Amino acid sequence: MNASVDHYPERQHTPTMCSSGCLKRLILNNAPLILDGGLATELEAQGAELQGDPLWSARLLHTNPQAIKEAHYRFLLSGADVISTATYQASIQGFVQHLDVSAERARELLMSGVRLAKETVETFASGERSLLVAGSVGPYGAFLHDGSEYTGAYAQEMSVEELKLWHKAQVDCLAAAGADLIAFETIPSIKEAQAVVELLREFPDCNAWLSFSCKDERHISDGSLFADAVRTACRSPQLLAVGVNCCRPAVVQPLLDSARAALGPDTRWVVYPNSGEDWDSERGWQESGQTAGWTPELSRTWVKQGAALLGGCCRIGPAHIAALRQQLKGSSTSSSESTNSHT
């Protein structure tokens, strides 16, 4: 990183934190909204060592919260309208187990993810942009730390009620902390999606999006048809968007086409694929020669298909998001600071 964000600019504009009643209008009136990229990718670019950590970027809520704020800031600087909290792999049980803290302290740490994001938003000179904080909730497989968020195998051994109870503790913290909406991410199975739909009924003031991990152009990770998964998710009026994340960019268009008829009339697509590289547990990210990688030009096709929320996942940094905003909005709010953080 060549640029420092230790000193944020003076506050010039207080972003509107949208109530549940106006959130849908904000998305529709301002679509497409630009999401951030891979938070862990940017933290690692700043020097954080996250690989192999069962808490992943959530550990920094405990050890280095300032690094999280700086990463959020760089994505805002690049043009992101929505930033996601550093809580994807965070859970009450995980914090208690891996940090040796009390359940109450674990709850405080989870809530701090929202506080850090909101503080960054509030100190950012956003002009007329309305900025949102999405409370990130990963699948149960992220807690298992065995890659099963890309298979969904654990769902075969769990009931919908068990999955629902697992997610409830995390959602309760993020909602109580004031997240504008909840982002259920990398969900690999229909059963877990059903649990999310049922859980949201217990949080009637919460809106959310749900994005699936997918294995190919027609199926989510557990082998179910993407169209069936979308149909399940659209049973919840609180899910404002449904879609995909952390998949190869090349599969997005056929996936969305396959489920076009399943998407509810009041629901939009959310799309934030990874770089298109392959993950190797021993060698890390490896370039794939089989499919095209992430390019901002692909986003125009996704918008034509109805995507209202677009960004990136693993290996997508602030420079990518600046290019995405330039492609979709015709302008970038970033300075040379953000382009220096290409990862």
BELLIN-V515344 format. One record per backbone hydrogen bond with DSSP energy under -1.0 kcal/mol. CO is the residue of the C=O (numbers start at 1). NH is the residue of the N-H. If there is no record, write none. Layout:
BEGIN
co=CO nh=NH
co=CO nh=NH
END
This chain:
BEGIN
co=19 nh=23
co=22 nh=26
co=23 nh=27
co=24 nh=28
co=25 nh=29
co=26 nh=30
co=33 nh=310
co=34 nh=81
co=34 nh=82
co=36 nh=312
co=38 nh=42
co=39 nh=43
co=40 nh=44
co=41 nh=45
co=42 nh=46
co=43 nh=48
co=44 nh=47
co=50 nh=53
co=55 nh=58
co=56 nh=59
co=57 nh=60
co=58 nh=61
co=59 nh=62
co=59 nh=63
co=60 nh=64
co=65 nh=69
co=66 nh=70
co=67 nh=71
co=68 nh=72
co=69 nh=73
co=70 nh=74
co=71 nh=75
co=72 nh=76
co=73 nh=77
co=74 nh=78
co=75 nh=80
co=76 nh=79
co=81 nh=132
co=83 nh=134
co=85 nh=87
co=87 nh=90
co=88 nh=138
co=91 nh=95
co=92 nh=96
co=93 nh=97
co=94 nh=98
co=95 nh=99
co=102 nh=106
co=103 nh=107
co=104 nh=108
co=105 nh=109
co=106 nh=110
co=107 nh=111
co=108 nh=112
co=111 nh=115
co=112 nh=116
co=113 nh=117
co=114 nh=118
co=115 nh=119
co=116 nh=120
co=117 nh=121
co=118 nh=122
co=119 nh=123
co=121 nh=124
co=124 nh=126
co=126 nh=129
co=132 nh=83
co=133 nh=180
co=133 nh=181
co=134 nh=85
co=135 nh=183
co=137 nh=185
co=139 nh=142
co=140 nh=144
co=141 nh=145
co=147 nh=150
co=148 nh=151
co=148 nh=152
co=152 nh=155
co=153 nh=156
co=154 nh=157
co=159 nh=163
co=160 nh=164
co=161 nh=165
co=162 nh=166
co=163 nh=167
co=164 nh=168
co=167 nh=171
co=168 nh=172
co=169 nh=173
co=170 nh=174
co=171 nh=175
co=172 nh=176
co=173 nh=177
co=174 nh=179
co=175 nh=178
co=181 nh=135
co=182 nh=209
co=183 nh=137
co=184 nh=211
co=187 nh=213
co=188 nh=222
co=189 nh=193
co=190 nh=194
co=191 nh=195
co=192 nh=196
co=193 nh=197
co=194 nh=198
co=195 nh=199
co=196 nh=200
co=199 nh=202
co=200 nh=203
co=203 nh=206
co=207 nh=182
co=208 nh=240
co=209 nh=184
co=210 nh=243
co=211 nh=187
co=212 nh=245
co=213 nh=221
co=218 nh=226
co=219 nh=215
co=219 nh=216
co=220 nh=223
co=224 nh=220
co=225 nh=229
co=226 nh=230
co=227 nh=231
co=228 nh=232
co=229 nh=233
co=230 nh=234
co=232 nh=235
co=233 nh=236
co=236 nh=239
co=238 nh=208
co=238 nh=240
co=240 nh=268
co=241 nh=210
co=242 nh=270
co=243 nh=212
co=244 nh=272
co=247 nh=274
co=248 nh=251
co=249 nh=252
co=251 nh=255
co=252 nh=256
co=253 nh=257
co=254 nh=258
co=255 nh=259
co=257 nh=260
co=259 nh=262
co=259 nh=263
co=264 nh=267
co=268 nh=242
co=269 nh=308
co=269 nh=309
co=270 nh=244
co=271 nh=311
co=272 nh=246
co=273 nh=313
co=275 nh=294
co=278 nh=286
co=280 nh=284
co=284 nh=280
co=286 nh=278
co=295 nh=298
co=296 nh=299
co=297 nh=300
co=298 nh=302
co=299 nh=303
co=300 nh=304
co=301 nh=305
co=302 nh=307
co=303 nh=306
co=306 nh=269
co=308 nh=33
co=309 nh=271
co=310 nh=35
co=313 nh=316
co=314 nh=275
co=316 nh=38
co=317 nh=321
co=318 nh=322
co=319 nh=323
co=320 nh=324
co=321 nh=325
co=322 nh=326
co=323 nh=327
co=324 nh=328
co=325 nh=329
co=335 nh=338
co=335 nh=339
co=336 nh=340
co=338 nh=341
END
